[in-house]
Amino acid sequence: MRVSHALTAVAVLVLSLFWEIAAHEGAFVHDTHETNIPFENILVAYQSWSECDNATITAVESGVNVIIWFATNLETDEEGNAALQGGPNHTCVEGMIGKLSDMGYGRDKVKHLISVGGWDAPHPDTSNSAEEYAEAFEVFSDGLFDGLDWDLEGNDSLTAEWNYFSKECLDLMANLSRILHDRGYIVSLAPPESYLDIQTTAFSKFVNLTYPDDDWGDDPPFSYHGHNTYAYPLVKEPTAFDFVSIQIYETKSHASYNTTVLGTPQVDYMRAYIKSLVEEGVTVDFTTDDDFNELGVQKLKINKVIVGLISAGGVGGPITAVNASKAFAGLKEGGERNIDGFFYWCIGDDKDGSLPKILSEGIWG
């Protein structure tokens, strides 16, 4: 009974997505096609606060080919200039990149990005222009980083200003990404699942919302979700992003709800999710937003998309690394369109490289 109910849930998910997208046949389709990332398949590992230990080397030896260092913010310095402030110790980053290169994992094998934001982090100071931040990025990087990863999220305080993405913030994300991409840097987006959501066409600049159709039984309901908040930068600059990394491990995500509350088998859910994501894309209705209503309905087809798990001691979640790998491998064997890899948070929580070993077997098998 549990399996039957779960399979029905997957079928309902796929059919509901089909009909929702079919209802917007006139939507403008964005199909990204340019990329500065040289790898066909990607396995990304995020740093946390432990970048100077040998776990980074273990991750790379286990298959990781993109490391995202954590994390900086776009701010104004004491002289009133655009600046990237905070982030990892540059001496440590340089030393680790050097060690990896000496081991045969140079820039041709492993790319290094710096992330912007993170949970509870401030959003960019939009009094500075994208051009000014591009110059600030190059000063901050000084040759260390191959690109930038957008990881702007919300805040624990539901009334905090960082639970709202202003038009100026979203425009800055798009414009800076365009500039850096055109200069040859790799640019990625890392939306929580709800910030780029295949299960709804709704759009909102707020990220202190609920999933009204997912009944977790919480009282009060969980109020830290978005509604396709990251869709606008992809609409404005569809070819500026080299890959998009979706955090299906977002707290109270659809992935978690389907596999725990509804009991959908993880491999079934993952395959249905991937198929919908890569074949149909994400359809977003901007008509309810005063800033973007002229965009109408947009359909996003993302060229380079990867799916993220939380390391959970090498197991993975809410889909385990084993089951995510099985879903990926099954689609590949069937010749179907597939995602371009995986990412995980974070190296510090899986120091022996268990998770990337499993995921790399699924990717390169």
C-alpha positions in Angstrom: 0.0 0.0 0.0 2.8 2.4 0.9 4.7 1.7 -2.4 1.5 2.0 -4.5 0.7 5.3 -2.8 4.2 6.5 -3.4 4.2 5.6 -7.1 0.9 7.4 -7.5 2.5 10.5 -5.9 5.3 10.4 -8.5 2.8 10.0 -11.3 0.7 12.9 -10.0 3.9 15.0 -9.7 4.9 14.4 -13.4 1.3 14.8 -14.7 0.7 18.0 -12.8 4.0 19.4 -14.1 3.0 18.5 -17.7 -0.4 20.1 -17.5 0.9 23.2 -15.7 3.5 23.7 -18.4 1.1 22.8 -21.2 -1.1 25.6 -20.0 1.7 28.1 -20.8 2.5 26.9 -24.4 2.9 30.6 -25.3 5.6 31.1 -22.7 8.9 32.6 -23.9 11.5 29.9 -23.8 15.0 30.6 -22.6 17.5 27.9 -23.5 21.0 28.6 -22.1 23.8 27.4 -24.3 27.1 29.2 -23.4 29.4 28.0 -20.7 32.9 28.7 -19.5 33.0 25.4 -17.5 35.3 23.0 -19.4 33.8 19.8 -17.9 31.0 17.8 -19.4 30.0 16.5 -16.0 30.5 18.4 -12.8 31.0 17.3 -9.2 31.0 20.3 -6.9 32.0 20.4 -3.2 31.4 23.4 -1.0 33.9 24.4 1.7 32.6 25.5 5.1 35.0 26.8 7.7 37.6 24.0 7.6 39.4 24.7 4.3 42.9 24.3 5.5 42.8 20.6 6.3 43.4 17.6 4.0 39.7 16.9 3.6 39.9 19.1 0.5 42.5 16.9 -1.1 40.4 13.8 -0.2 37.4 15.3 -1.9 39.3 15.9 -5.1 40.9 12.5 -5.0 37.3 11.2 -4.7 36.1 12.8 -7.9 35.4 16.5 -7.1 36.3 18.8 -10.0 34.9 22.1 -8.7 35.6 23.5 -5.2 33.5 26.4 -4.0 35.2 28.4 -1.3 33.0 29.9 1.4 32.0 32.8 1.5 32.2 36.5 0.8 29.8 39.5 0.6 29.4 42.4 -1.8 29.7 45.5 0.4 31.0 49.1 0.5 34.4 49.7 2.1 35.4 52.5 4.4 36.3 54.7 1.4 32.9 54.2 -0.2 34.1 51.8 -2.8 32.7 48.4 -3.9 34.4 45.6 -2.2 34.2 41.8 -1.6 34.6 41.4 2.2 35.0 38.3 4.3 35.8 34.9 3.0 38.5 32.3 3.4 42.1 32.9 4.3 43.8 33.6 0.9 47.1 32.2 2.0 45.3 28.9 2.8 43.5 28.9 -0.5 46.7 29.6 -2.4 48.5 26.8 -0.5 45.7 24.3 -1.1 45.5 25.1 -4.8 49.3 24.7 -5.0 49.2 21.3 -3.2 46.5 20.1 -5.5 48.5 21.2 -8.6 51.6 19.4 -7.3 49.5 16.3 -7.1 48.3 16.6 -10.7 45.0 18.4 -10.0 45.8 21.7 -11.6 43.4 24.3 -13.0 42.7 22.1 -16.0 41.4 19.4 -13.7 39.8 21.4 -10.8 38.2 24.8 -10.8 37.9 27.1 -7.7 35.0 29.5 -7.2 34.2 31.9 -4.4 30.6 31.9 -3.1 28.7 35.1 -2.3 26.2 35.1 0.6 24.9 32.0 2.4 22.1 31.8 5.0 21.8 34.8 7.3 24.3 36.7 5.2 23.5 40.3 4.0 22.5 40.8 0.4 24.7 43.0 -1.8 24.9 46.8 -1.3 23.2 47.9 -4.5 24.5 51.4 -4.3 27.6 50.0 -6.1 27.3 49.1 -9.8 27.9 45.7 -11.4 31.0 47.2 -13.2 32.4 48.3 -9.9 31.8 44.9 -8.3 33.5 43.2 -11.3 36.6 45.3 -10.6 36.3 44.5 -6.9 36.1 40.8 -7.6 39.3 40.9 -9.6 41.1 42.7 -6.8 39.7 40.3 -4.2 40.5 37.2 -6.3 44.0 38.3 -7.4 44.1 35.2 -9.6 43.0 32.7 -7.0 39.4 32.1 -8.1 38.1 30.9 -11.5 34.7 32.5 -10.9 31.9 33.3 -8.6 28.9 31.4 -7.1 25.7 33.1 -6.1 24.5 31.7 -2.8 22.2 34.5 -1.5 19.5 33.2 0.8 17.2 34.3 3.6 17.5 35.0 7.3 16.5 33.3 10.5 14.5 36.4 11.5 11.3 36.3 9.4 11.1 40.1 9.5 14.7 40.6 8.4 15.3 42.7 5.2 17.3 39.8 3.8 14.2 37.7 3.4 13.4 40.0 0.4 15.3 40.1 -2.9 14.9 43.6 -4.3 14.7 44.3 -8.0 18.1 46.1 -7.6 19.6 43.0 -6.0 18.3 40.7 -8.7 19.4 43.1 -11.5 22.9 43.2 -9.9 23.1 39.5 -9.8 22.3 39.3 -13.5 24.5 42.2 -14.6 27.6 41.2 -12.6 27.2 37.6 -13.8 27.1 38.9 -17.4 30.3 40.9 -17.0 32.2 38.2 -15.2 31.1 35.5 -17.7 32.1 37.7 -20.6 35.6 38.1 -19.0 35.9 34.3 -19.0 35.1 33.6 -15.4 32.8 30.8 -14.4 29.5 32.0 -12.8 27.1 29.7 -11.0 23.8 30.0 -9.2 23.0 27.8 -6.1 19.2 28.3 -5.5 17.5 26.5 -2.6 14.9 24.2 -4.2 12.1 26.7 -3.7 14.1 29.5 -5.3 13.9 27.6 -8.6 10.9 25.3 -8.3 9.6 22.9 -10.9 6.4 22.4 -8.9 5.0 25.9 -9.1 4.8 28.7 -11.6 4.5 31.3 -8.8 7.1 34.1 -8.5 7.9 36.2 -5.5 10.8 38.3 -4.3 10.1 37.2 -0.7 11.7 34.1 0.7 9.8 33.9 4.0 6.9 32.0 2.5 5.4 28.5 2.9 4.7 25.6 0.6 0.9 25.7 0.9 0.3 22.3 -0.7 2.8 20.3 1.4 1.1 19.5 4.7 3.9 18.9 7.1 1.5 19.3 10.0 3.6 22.1 11.4 2.0 24.7 13.6 3.0 27.4 12.8 3.9 26.3 9.2 7.5 26.4 8.0 8.0 29.9 6.6 11.5 30.1 4.9 10.7 29.1 1.3 10.8 31.2 -1.8 8.8 31.2 -5.0 11.2 31.0 -8.0 13.2 33.9 -6.7 16.3 33.0 -8.8 14.3 32.8 -12.0 14.7 36.5 -12.9 18.5 36.6 -13.3 18.2 33.5 -15.5 15.5 35.3 -17.6 17.5 38.5 -17.9 20.9 36.9 -18.7 20.2 33.3 -19.7 23.7 32.7 -21.1 25.7 34.3 -18.3 25.5 31.3 -15.9 27.8 28.4 -16.5 25.9 26.0 -14.3 22.9 26.1 -11.9 23.1 24.1 -8.6 19.7 23.3 -7.0 19.7 22.6 -3.3 17.1 19.8 -3.0 18.3 19.5 0.7 16.6 22.9 1.5 14.8 22.4 4.8 11.2 21.1 4.3 11.8 20.8 0.6 9.5 19.1 -1.9 12.1 16.3 -2.2 11.9 15.7 1.6 8.2 15.9 1.7 7.6 13.4 -1.1 10.1 10.9 0.2 9.3 11.1 3.9 5.7 12.2 4.3 4.3 10.7 1.1 6.7 7.7 1.1 7.8 8.0 -2.5 10.8 5.8 -3.1 13.9 8.0 -3.4 15.1 6.7 -6.7 11.6 7.1 -8.3 11.3 10.6 -7.0 14.8 11.6 -8.1 14.2 10.2 -11.6 10.9 12.0 -12.0 12.5 15.3 -10.7 15.4 15.1 -13.0 13.3 14.3 -16.1 10.9 17.2 -15.4 13.8 19.6 -14.7 15.8 18.8 -17.8 13.0 18.0 -20.3 10.4 20.6 -19.3 12.4 23.2 -17.4 10.9 25.7 -15.0 7.9 27.8 -16.0 7.5 31.0 -14.1 4.6 33.5 -14.1 5.8 37.0 -13.4 2.5 38.7 -14.0 1.7 39.0 -10.3 4.9 41.1 -9.6 4.8 44.8 -10.0 8.5 45.0 -11.0 8.5 42.2 -13.5 4.9 41.8 -14.7 5.8 42.8 -18.2 7.9 39.6 -18.5 4.7 37.6 -18.5 5.2 33.8 -18.4 8.7 32.5 -19.0 9.9 29.0 -19.5 13.5 28.3 -18.5 15.5 25.5 -20.1 18.8 25.3 -18.2 21.8 23.9 -20.2 24.0 23.0 -17.2 22.1 22.0 -14.2 23.3 19.9 -11.2 21.5 18.7 -8.1 22.8 19.1 -4.6 22.7 16.9 -1.5 23.7 17.6 2.1 26.6 15.4 3.0 25.2 14.0 6.3 28.4 12.2 7.2 28.7 10.8 3.7 25.2 9.4 3.4 23.5 12.3 1.7 20.0 13.8 2.2 17.1 14.0 1.6 18.0 11.7 -1.2 20.9 9.4 -0.3 24.0 9.5 -2.4 23.4 5.9 -3.4 19.9 6.5 -4.5 20.8 9.8 -6.3 23.5 7.9 -8.1 21.1 5.1 -9.1 18.6 7.6 -10.5 21.4 9.3 -12.5 22.9 6.1 -13.8 19.4 4.7 -14.8 18.7 7.8 -16.9 22.1 7.6 -18.5 21.8 4.0 -19.3 18.4 4.7 -20.9 19.8 7.4 -23.1 17.5 10.0 -21.6 18.4 13.6 -20.9 20.1 14.0 -17.6 21.5 16.5 -15.2 25.2 17.4 -15.6 26.3 16.1 -12.2 25.9 16.8 -8.4 27.2 19.0 -5.7 27.2 18.7 -1.9 27.4 20.7 1.3 30.0 20.3 2.6 33.6 19.0 2.6 33.9 19.6 6.4 31.0 17.2 7.1 32.4 14.4 5.0 36.1 14.4 5.6 36.8 10.9 4.3 35.1 11.7 0.9 32.4 9.0 1.1 29.8 11.1 -0.6 31.8 12.2 -3.7 33.1 8.6 -4.1 29.5 7.4 -4.5 28.4 10.3 -6.7 31.5 10.1 -8.9 30.7 6.4 -9.6 27.3 7.4 -10.7 28.6 10.2 -13.0 31.7 8.4 -14.5 30.8 4.9 -13.5 
